[in-house]
């Protein structure tokens, strides 16, 4: 059952994206390797594709909400397994796993169609 609206999901996208970028320094696991850069890159990617999503929080509606949710799911899985994939699990793993699982759950609980779909593509918005 998809219970999270796309506007709420949009707010979460930008908040989680910023937190992922800052997490290595906030949580003090910034050694400069994959443990640092995986969340930073996932956070930047999340913000970038959110800006191009066709939902209430997107700036330029280029990709569909379904595609966005698929990217969230893939990013969540990647983030969750990254400590073991890149071998930094003996140093830090909990933030990556917890936020990755959060992203997976949120992607599965978010509605696939925005409350107000924007069907235009291009530089000009239709008159209201």
C-alpha positions as CSV (number, residue, x, y, z in Angstrom):
1,X,0.0,0.0,0.0
2,X,1.5,3.3,-1.1
3,X,0.6,5.9,1.6
4,X,3.2,8.6,1.2
5,X,2.3,11.5,-1.2
6,X,4.7,12.7,-3.8
7,X,5.0,16.1,-2.3
8,X,6.0,14.7,1.1
9,X,8.4,12.4,-0.7
10,X,9.9,15.4,-2.4
11,X,10.7,17.1,0.9
12,X,12.3,13.8,2.1
13,X,14.4,13.7,-1.0
14,X,16.0,17.0,-0.4
15,X,16.4,16.6,3.3
16,X,17.9,13.1,3.0
17,X,20.1,14.2,0.1
18,X,21.6,17.0,2.2
19,X,22.0,14.8,5.2
20,X,23.8,12.1,3.2
21,X,26.2,14.7,1.8
22,X,26.9,16.0,5.4
23,X,26.8,12.6,7.2
24,X,30.5,11.7,7.0
25,X,31.4,14.9,8.8
26,X,28.5,15.1,11.2
27,X,28.9,11.4,12.2
28,X,32.7,11.5,12.0
29,X,33.5,8.8,9.5
30,X,35.2,11.0,7.0
31,X,38.4,9.1,6.2
32,X,38.3,10.0,2.5
33,X,37.5,6.5,1.1
34,X,34.3,4.9,0.0
35,X,32.8,5.2,3.5
36,X,32.9,9.0,2.9
37,X,32.2,9.3,-0.8
38,X,29.4,6.7,-1.2
39,X,26.8,8.7,0.9
40,X,28.0,12.0,-0.6
41,X,27.6,10.8,-4.2
42,X,24.2,9.1,-3.4
43,X,23.1,12.4,-1.8
44,X,24.2,14.5,-4.7
45,X,22.5,12.1,-7.2
46,X,19.3,12.1,-5.1
47,X,19.1,15.9,-5.2
48,X,19.9,16.1,-8.9
49,X,17.3,13.6,-10.1
50,X,14.8,15.1,-7.7
51,X,15.2,18.4,-9.5
52,X,14.4,16.7,-12.8
53,X,11.4,14.6,-11.5
54,X,7.9,15.3,-12.7
55,X,6.4,16.0,-9.2
56,X,5.5,18.9,-7.0
57,X,9.1,19.4,-5.8
58,X,10.8,19.1,-9.2
59,X,12.2,22.1,-11.0
60,X,12.3,20.7,-14.5
61,X,9.8,17.8,-15.1
62,X,11.9,15.4,-17.2
63,X,11.7,12.0,-15.5
64,X,8.6,10.2,-14.3
65,X,7.8,9.5,-10.6
66,X,8.1,5.8,-11.4
67,X,11.6,6.3,-12.7
68,X,12.4,8.4,-9.7
69,X,11.2,5.7,-7.3
70,X,13.2,3.1,-9.1
71,X,16.3,5.3,-8.7
72,X,15.5,5.6,-5.0
73,X,15.2,1.9,-4.6
74,X,18.5,1.2,-6.4
75,X,20.3,4.0,-4.5
76,X,18.9,2.6,-1.2
77,X,20.1,-0.9,-2.0
78,X,23.5,0.4,-3.1
79,X,23.9,2.5,0.1
80,X,22.8,-0.4,2.4
81,X,25.3,-2.9,0.9
82,X,28.1,-0.5,0.4
83,X,30.0,-1.2,3.6
84,X,30.4,-4.8,2.6
85,X,30.7,-4.1,-1.1
86,X,33.6,-1.7,-0.6
87,X,35.1,-3.4,2.5
88,X,34.7,-0.6,5.1
89,X,32.2,-2.5,7.3
90,X,34.8,-3.0,10.1
91,X,35.1,0.8,10.4
92,X,31.5,2.0,9.8
93,X,28.3,0.4,8.5
94,X,25.3,1.5,10.5
95,X,24.6,4.9,8.9
96,X,24.8,3.4,5.4
97,X,22.6,0.4,6.2
98,X,20.0,2.4,8.1
99,X,19.6,5.2,5.6
100,X,19.7,2.7,2.7
101,X,16.9,0.7,4.3
102,X,15.0,3.9,4.9
103,X,15.3,4.8,1.2
104,X,14.1,1.3,0.2
105,X,11.0,1.5,2.4
106,X,10.2,5.0,1.4
107,X,10.5,4.2,-2.3
108,X,8.0,1.3,-1.8
109,X,5.5,3.3,0.2
110,X,5.4,6.4,-2.0
111,X,2.5,6.9,-4.5
112,X,3.6,6.6,-8.1
113,X,1.6,9.4,-9.5
114,X,1.8,13.0,-8.2
115,X,-1.4,14.7,-6.9
116,X,-0.9,17.3,-9.7
117,X,0.9,15.9,-12.7
118,X,2.7,18.3,-14.9
119,X,2.4,17.1,-18.5
120,X,4.5,19.8,-20.1
121,X,8.1,19.4,-21.1
122,X,10.2,22.3,-22.1
123,X,11.1,25.9,-21.0
124,X,7.5,27.3,-21.0
125,X,4.9,26.4,-18.4
126,X,1.2,26.4,-19.4
127,X,-0.9,29.4,-18.3
128,X,-2.9,28.6,-15.2
